[in-house]
Amino acid sequence: MLGVIQFISLSFGIALSFFPDEYDRAASAWKHDSADPIDNNASHWPAASRDIIAVNCHSHNDYWRKIPLFSALQAGCVSVEADVWLFDEELYVGHTTSSLSSRRTLRSLYIDPPSRDPQPAESESESDHDPAASRPSARHGATTWPAVAEELAPLRDRGYLTYFNGDSIVPGPVTVVGTGNAPFNLVTANSTYRDIFFDAPLEKLLDEDEDEDGNDTRPSETGSGQGHTGMPDTLRANTFNVTNSYYASVSFKKAVGFPWPFHFTQRQVRVIREQVRVAHRLGLKVRYWSIPGWPVSLRNHVWRILVQEGVDMLNVDDLVTATKGDWKIPVFDWWV
């Protein structure tokens, strides 16, 4: 019976996703309501965003939204996610290769809008191009990395990017964080300048108190996936810091586990508190992904506990509920 109820709930959620919410509608007007029909991207952001209140939320799979980037900004989200794939020297954005389209590139969705540098309109033949049918020039972080760094040039040239100058962090309006298969060794290769930061493995952070000299080490996990690519042979208490990393994240299900029956155990709360404490000591912002999204009452409960325990960024799909902060527990939440 529970499975049937969950199926109905998911079906309603999928159906509702085809209709724009209030942020999508506002973002649409924001994006297209410009005096100059050619410059319909970012030229009027300051006026349009004047009354928006920033909320520490991360727009999960942002490229799936009706209006990528703009909907999240309209909602007040300060972080967006773009999964990047390199094919034929072009960076496409999507969850899987089968979902890629020439209309959805890193430049068109996330670089051009804030840099006010719109690309020419695509021809019909270009829009029909299927990148997934092309031979990939790269499918791993080490080869994709330089292409992403180069693509950021318009934002870099305008002084928009937060960067490390060899001594300190110089903040900018845009902070780029490499997660997934982003290679840590390439993030840290340049010791005098970097404007792409790492998403450190939250569960692998070491505390200085674990060793009198702050040199406690443990073998690192190498391979692919968030926080594993390009790792040194051993991790130290100072491996990850604000000069090379911005977030420290991990799968909620992996690190904390499912709150059953619909509440956190003392052990789970201790895990969160310890991970938050160590990350904050290093100056990193904590983010958990793979948070349960159903039932809604459980998701809202998880959000409340995470914020209460000092988690810096909520990984969210529901922008409206997350940014309004009205995380009530509905009686019949399986229908929501």
C-alpha positions in Angstrom: 0.0 0.0 0.0 2.8 2.4 0.9 4.4 1.7 -2.5 1.1 2.6 -4.3 0.8 5.8 -2.3 4.4 6.8 -3.2 3.8 6.0 -6.8 0.8 8.3 -6.8 2.8 11.0 -5.1 5.6 10.8 -7.6 3.2 10.8 -10.5 1.6 14.0 -9.2 5.0 15.5 -8.7 6.1 14.7 -12.2 2.8 16.2 -13.6 3.2 19.4 -11.6 6.7 19.8 -12.8 5.5 20.6 -16.3 3.7 23.7 -15.0 5.9 26.8 -14.1 5.9 27.8 -10.4 5.9 31.4 -9.2 9.7 31.7 -9.5 9.7 30.4 -13.1 7.1 32.9 -14.1 8.9 35.8 -12.4 12.2 34.6 -13.9 10.7 34.4 -17.4 9.6 38.1 -17.2 13.0 39.0 -15.7 14.9 37.3 -18.4 12.9 38.6 -21.4 11.5 42.0 -20.3 14.3 44.1 -21.7 14.2 47.3 -23.7 16.8 45.9 -26.1 15.4 42.8 -27.8 18.9 41.5 -28.4 20.2 41.9 -24.9 17.6 39.8 -23.0 19.9 38.2 -20.5 21.6 39.9 -17.7 21.6 43.6 -18.5 18.8 44.4 -16.1 19.7 42.0 -13.2 20.5 44.7 -10.6 17.1 46.3 -10.8 15.2 43.1 -11.0 17.0 41.5 -8.1 16.8 44.4 -5.8 14.1 42.9 -3.5 15.3 39.3 -3.6 16.5 37.8 -0.3 19.4 35.5 -0.6 18.9 32.0 0.8 21.6 29.4 1.4 20.2 26.8 -0.9 21.8 24.9 -3.8 19.6 24.4 -6.9 20.1 20.7 -7.5 20.2 19.7 -11.2 19.5 23.3 -12.1 19.5 22.7 -15.8 16.3 20.8 -15.5 14.3 23.8 -14.4 12.0 25.7 -16.8 14.5 28.6 -16.8 17.9 27.4 -15.7 19.9 29.9 -13.5 17.2 32.6 -13.6 14.6 30.6 -11.6 17.1 29.8 -8.9 18.3 33.4 -8.7 14.7 34.7 -8.6 14.0 32.3 -5.7 17.1 33.6 -3.9 19.3 30.5 -4.2 23.0 31.4 -4.0 24.2 28.2 -5.6 23.3 26.2 -8.7 24.5 22.9 -10.1 25.5 22.2 -13.7 26.7 18.7 -14.7 29.2 19.2 -17.5 30.1 16.9 -20.4 32.8 17.5 -22.9 32.0 16.3 -26.5 33.8 17.5 -29.7 35.4 20.4 -27.8 32.0 21.7 -26.6 30.8 21.7 -22.9 27.2 20.4 -22.7 25.1 20.5 -19.6 22.8 17.6 -18.6 22.3 14.7 -16.2 23.2 11.9 -18.7 24.6 11.8 -22.2 21.1 10.9 -23.5 19.7 14.2 -22.3 22.3 16.5 -23.9 21.3 19.1 -26.5 23.2 21.7 -28.4 20.8 24.3 -26.9 22.0 23.4 -23.4 25.6 24.3 -23.1 27.6 25.6 -20.2 28.2 28.8 -22.1 24.6 29.5 -23.2 23.0 28.7 -19.8 25.6 29.8 -17.2 28.4 31.8 -18.8 26.7 34.2 -21.2 23.9 35.4 -19.0 26.1 36.9 -16.2 28.8 38.0 -18.6 26.3 39.8 -20.9 27.8 38.2 -24.0 25.0 36.4 -25.8 25.8 33.9 -28.5 24.4 34.1 -32.0 21.1 32.3 -32.5 21.5 28.6 -33.5 20.5 27.5 -37.0 18.0 24.7 -37.4 20.7 22.3 -38.3 22.7 23.2 -35.2 19.8 22.9 -32.9 19.2 19.4 -34.2 22.7 18.3 -33.5 22.9 15.4 -31.0 26.1 15.6 -29.0 25.5 12.1 -27.5 25.9 10.7 -31.0 29.4 12.2 -31.4 32.5 10.6 -30.2 33.4 12.1 -26.8 36.8 13.8 -26.7 36.7 13.4 -22.9 34.5 11.8 -20.2 36.7 12.3 -17.2 37.7 15.2 -15.0 41.4 15.5 -16.0 40.5 16.2 -19.7 37.4 18.2 -19.0 39.1 20.4 -16.5 41.0 22.7 -18.9 38.0 23.1 -21.1 35.9 24.3 -18.2 38.7 26.7 -17.1 38.9 28.1 -20.5 35.1 28.5 -20.8 35.1 30.7 -17.7 37.2 33.4 -19.5 34.3 35.9 -20.0 33.6 35.9 -16.2 37.3 35.9 -15.4 38.0 38.8 -17.7 35.2 40.9 -16.1 36.6 40.3 -12.6 33.5 38.3 -11.6 35.3 35.2 -10.2 36.4 34.6 -6.6 40.1 33.7 -6.7 43.1 32.8 -4.6 46.1 35.1 -5.3 48.8 33.0 -3.6 48.3 34.7 -0.2 44.6 35.2 0.3 41.1 34.8 -1.1 39.8 37.7 -3.2 36.0 37.4 -3.2 33.9 38.0 -6.4 30.2 37.7 -7.2 30.7 34.2 -8.7 32.5 31.4 -6.9 33.2 28.3 -9.1 33.4 24.9 -7.3 34.4 21.7 -9.0 32.7 18.6 -7.7 31.9 15.2 -9.2 35.1 14.1 -11.0 36.9 17.4 -10.6 40.6 16.5 -10.1 42.0 17.8 -6.8 45.6 17.7 -8.1 44.6 20.1 -11.0 42.8 22.4 -8.6 45.9 22.8 -6.5 48.5 22.7 -9.4 48.9 26.5 -9.5 49.9 27.8 -6.1 49.8 31.5 -7.0 46.4 31.8 -8.7 43.3 29.7 -8.9 39.6 30.6 -9.5 38.1 27.1 -9.4 37.8 25.5 -5.9 37.2 22.0 -4.8 34.3 20.2 -3.2 36.1 18.4 -0.4 34.9 14.9 0.8 33.2 15.9 4.1 33.5 12.4 5.6 37.3 12.4 5.0 38.2 15.7 6.7 40.7 15.4 9.5 40.8 17.3 12.7 44.1 18.9 14.0 43.3 17.5 17.4 43.7 14.0 16.1 47.5 14.5 16.2 49.5 16.8 18.3 51.4 18.2 15.3 48.3 18.4 13.1 50.0 15.9 10.8 47.7 12.9 11.3 47.4 11.1 8.0 45.3 8.4 6.5 45.2 6.7 3.1 43.0 8.5 0.6 40.4 6.9 -1.6 41.4 7.4 -5.2 39.4 6.8 -8.3 36.3 8.7 -9.6 33.4 10.4 -7.9 33.1 13.4 -5.6 36.2 14.0 -3.6 38.1 11.0 -4.9 39.7 12.2 -8.2 43.3 13.3 -8.2 43.8 12.8 -4.5 47.2 12.6 -2.8 48.3 9.2 -1.4 47.5 10.4 2.1 45.2 13.0 3.6 46.4 15.4 6.3 44.6 17.7 8.6 45.5 20.7 6.3 44.9 19.0 2.9 41.7 20.8 2.4 41.4 24.5 3.3 39.9 27.8 2.0 42.8 28.3 -0.4 41.8 25.2 -2.4 38.2 24.2 -1.4 34.9 25.9 -0.9 32.4 23.2 0.0 32.8 20.0 2.0 30.0 17.6 1.0 29.0 14.0 1.1 25.9 11.9 0.4 23.5 12.2 3.3 22.4 8.6 2.9 26.0 7.4 3.0 27.2 9.5 5.8 24.2 9.9 8.1 21.7 7.3 7.0 17.9 7.3 6.7 16.2 8.9 9.7 14.0 6.0 10.7 11.3 6.0 12.0 11.2 9.6 10.7 13.5 11.0 13.3 17.3 11.3 13.8 19.0 9.1 16.3 21.6 10.5 18.7 24.3 8.8 16.7 23.1 10.5 13.5 23.1 13.9 15.1 26.6 13.3 16.5 27.8 12.5 13.0 26.4 15.7 11.6 27.7 17.9 14.4 31.2 16.4 14.2 31.4 16.8 10.4 30.1 20.4 10.6 32.6 21.2 13.4 35.6 20.0 11.5 34.6 21.6 8.2 33.9 24.9 9.8 37.3 24.8 11.5 38.8 24.5 8.1 36.7 27.4 6.8 34.6 25.2 4.5 30.8 25.2 3.9 28.9 22.0 4.6 26.5 20.6 2.0 24.8 17.2 2.1 23.4 15.7 -1.1 21.1 12.7 -1.7 18.7 14.0 1.0 15.4 12.1 1.1 12.7 14.1 -0.8 9.7 12.0 0.2 7.6 12.0 2.3 7.5 15.8 2.4 7.2 15.8 6.2 10.5 13.8 6.4 12.2 16.1 3.9 11.1 19.2 5.9 12.2 17.6 9.1 15.7 16.8 7.7 16.0 20.4 6.4 15.1 21.8 9.8 17.7 19.6 11.6 20.4 20.3 9.1 20.0 24.1 9.4 19.7 23.8 13.2 23.0 21.9 13.3 24.9 24.5 11.2 24.8 23.0 7.7 25.6 25.9 5.4 23.9 24.9 2.2 20.7 22.9 1.6 20.7 20.8 -1.6 17.1 21.3 -2.9 14.8 20.5 -5.8 11.7 22.4 -4.5 12.8 26.0 -4.7 9.5 27.5 -3.6 9.3 25.6 -0.3 13.0 25.7 0.4 13.4 29.4 0.0 10.3 30.4 1.9 11.3 28.5 4.9 7.8 27.4 5.8 8.7 23.8 6.5 5.4 22.6 8.0 4.6 18.9 8.2 1.4 18.3 6.2 -1.1 15.8 7.6 -1.5 14.1 4.2 2.0 14.7 3.0 1.9 11.7 0.7 -0.4 13.7 -1.6 2.0 16.7 -1.8 
